[in-house]
Amino acid sequence: MVSPSLRLVSQHTYQKTLCLPKTKFPNRSNLQKTVDVLIPQSSQKLYNHQFHEFLRRAATLDQPERLKFVKENLFVLHDGPPYANGDLHLGHALNKILKDFINRFQLLQGKYVYYRTGWDCHGLPIELKALQKLTADADKLSPTKVRFLAAEHARKTIKNQRNQFEKFAIATNWDDHYETMQKPFELRQLDNLKKMINRGLIKRQNKPVYWGTETKTALAESELEYKEDHISTSAYVRLPLISESVSFLQKQFSLSSEKGIDVVIWTTTPWTMFANQAICFNQNLEYGIYEFGDRYILLQSEFDTKKFEDEKALLITSLTGDQLATLKYRNPIMNEIDEKPFIHGDHVSKAAGTGFVHTAPGHGFDDYAIGIKHGLEIFSPVDNEGRYKLDVFPAGLQDILKEPGKNYGGKVMSEHITDKVIELLGLNKMLLKTEKYLHSYPYDWRSKKPVVIRATPQWFADLTDVKSLAIDSLKKVRFFPDRGHIRLASFIKSRNEWCISRQRSWGVPIPAFHKRDNSEEVLMNEATVNHVISVIERKGIDAWFKEDEGEDMKEWMLPEYHDVAHLYCRGKDTVDVWFDSGSTWKELEAFYSDQLGLEEIPFPLADVYLEGSDQHRGWFQSSLLTKIATKNAPEAPYRTLITHGFTLDENGIKMSKSIGNTVLPESVIKGDEKHGIPALGVDGLRLLIAQADFTTDVAIGSTVTQRVADALKKLRLTFKFLLGNLQQSKSGYKLLEFENLRPLDQYTLEKLRELNTEALNHYELFNFSKVLNAVMYHMNNHLSAFYFDIIKDSLYADAIGGLKRQQVQTTLFHILDTYRSILGPIIPVMVQEAWNYLPQEWYKDSSASSESDIAHSPLLRPWAIPPTVKSDFQIHHFEQNELKILQAFNKEFRKQDSVTKPAQTQVKIAVLKSDAFPVSADSLADLLQVGRLQILDAPQPDGVRLSLSNGKTEIDLLVEPSELHECPRCWKYNSQSPNALCERCDAVVT
């Protein structure tokens, strides 16, 4: 037996004769090199190269051919602009990186990509953030000063966010982006507004809107969030019938005259009782007159009268809808004697309340519709801050409603005002009962305060005809996931109007002229808007917001209005920011017409829109509605609409700064000990996003990031193994034909082809997590645990120029190239870094100039297609023979007590029934990794019997310790004498 020390000396002697893996590809990524070199190389330089190539080719074609070329070769993903306020969070990373997966996949499919990023710059949050830095005098600032501060804040934020976005390895040109505060964008947006005005879609109306009392502006539905545990003080209120109605009922039903009759309503907003104009009932429900103390009209049978009395109430008579419609009542809380009507309303149900709905057209959407239909006053006694306008109340009420210590009314949603209103109802003998009511209520998503619904003059876009065209256009749109179609369509169907005006300074102005002595007398038409646009183009949009001067107004108005220009002033309302971002499709039109010079604009404008699922009620909708409204055709701006979920912490709780459970993208890239997150680098951040099912909410924490770290390490080691064994070659880096490979190599390439096909299918359906799962399964099972393990002996110990080594290297290059294309969209930095360490002779002519290196980028090379069998027979043969023998060998090997690895064994195969053994002995020895393989004729009684080639061949397989000695070079037990080289190693060394 050879001593351990002698064995080590002997092995060391031959170490330099082995062809061990050799590559400078590092075990770990270097963050500084990644930021300085690899990200620019794999992202911005890559994008610019392919885009300039696209422009060059397009410029050589005439109009018809150019349009055809664009339609067939250009892929456009339109970037929904992130809001230029605050630092980036993981939701931003999720969104941008998902888009990059799609764009990079299209590049590998041979498409050119146009992806221009943008920022949403106007709106209240930026305005408020800019003003936060000032003192209490912020309210006294001029609109132009507010705009200056807001623009400055937006520009600073864009610079900061861009620096953070660049670290995500996004393929785009960051120097060429759009901003909604850029002059060309603002002019295009005003052009959209002009076209809608020309079509008669923009109207000014005094009607209820959601109103933010803290932000003092109208709000869109998309700017609300519903608090499910909001508590209101609800009230059961009695309103007296006028004497004529009481007399009618007394006579009709022979009632005594000593008692009056009241109708009972239930409301969760007692503060709106001052604006009551009618009571709605449903003529399809049953009502009755009840007596419990006094007489009351209530919903019959379904309503529990015990809410008011312990004893059972007495039903005196039933009332029909026709009878109710003849009644009148009055509202004592306003000391009014005017009679008010009972009106049928389909919205009245028996689900809650008394069957009668208090109707205030100035404070409710259903109420407003009823009010318009029946000519009721649209009355709202609430101001911009959500306080009562005390001057519209009787003198006695003004003193009661004043907030202590202040000379104006308290906010109507405050407990103080609720208590005062309840007190007033009691004083006027109108209150039957109050109770706390838990329900869902809309809050301003910015101020986190409850909104009020109040009537105020606003600009509205009429969507009556637009929405039907919009719904039709969605029939041509693909949705991922499919449920997005129903969600978006339902939001659009429910909209009849869009309040597009906001009472703020930081935005695009609504170009209306108001009479100075009557602000509701407005001048705005296509011609006046055209003129305003021409002035803004010359002077800039800030000029609109300067203080009015008589002579200055002439410049803004057409010559035919110069004589009366001094009677007008410029409007102060700005356009809803959803109209801003909804107009970004105009940037695509400008690209096609201005940059490409196309006379015909391709349809649809973008191949993909991708945003969070909340954008069904936001950007997806506003983009569609502005496009349809201006074009008057059922043409959506997008071909495919993809939505993703939100980022959650590891416990499934939505990430929030207030809770303290947020994880920043930088924490994932650099690591965060506090949250137990390892440093993953940019590829790790991207891998983290790829591994999740983005169509649902994405949970992120220490557990999942650790799994990603493990996966990232395995991928890097796989690339290192491939690169290390592709460096040395005496065959001129020649790739062999599939037919010249061993069955093992062919089988491995077939499994690679199956992976490639599966990955392609998943990419087509945007199932990035399934792409990654397929890669990891293939890498662990078909490479690490199978092929790589088997080929190491040949790679390390065979002669460098040997055929077997060429066969293995050919297979390894195809594996690297296929992994390059499958993983390129997901981890482009690692793929680029690996490719940088691959000898160029494997993939391009050595005479190619270095200037063309970017053209040979692994991220621009066509999608790899592994070579494959011409028929399934070869793979089937390998599975039925070699793999069957391998499985039997592994089972028998595990029974051996005196050996620890296959190289210490010898295998005897007795061929019992066959014209010829269907397997190459050399290939089988490599596959089994045994020290010695013998093919015999005599049966092996102690072996295991196998049937091969579908029963055409029978063999005995016997596994036992090798009788030979360990080769000091390859460590296989196949040497004839101690310390001597085996036959293969001796030939290589000599």
PyMOL commands that set and color helices and strands:
alter all, ss='L'
color gray80, all
select helices_A, chain A and resi 4-17+31-42+44-59+63-73+90-108+124-132+136-140+143-166+183-198+221-223+243-253+270-275+305-307+321-325+332-334+365-374+390-392+395-401+415-427+466-476+483-493+526-539+541-545+550-556+559-567+577-582+585-595+613-616+619-631+665-670+681-690+702-724+738-740+743-764+768-797+803-823+828-836+840-842+850-856+873-880+882-893+902-904+921-928+949-951+983-989
alter helices_A, ss='H'
color red, helices_A
select strands_A, chain A and resi 74-78+112-114+118-119+178-179+202-212+217-219+224-240+261-267+278-281+287-291+295-299+314-319+328-329+340-344+357-359+431-444+452-462+478-480+497-499+501-502+513-515+522-523+568-570+574-575+606-612+638-644+647-648+698-699+905-913+932-936+944-948+953-961+965-966+973-975
alter strands_A, ss='S'
color yellow, strands_A
deselect
rebuild
show_as cartoon
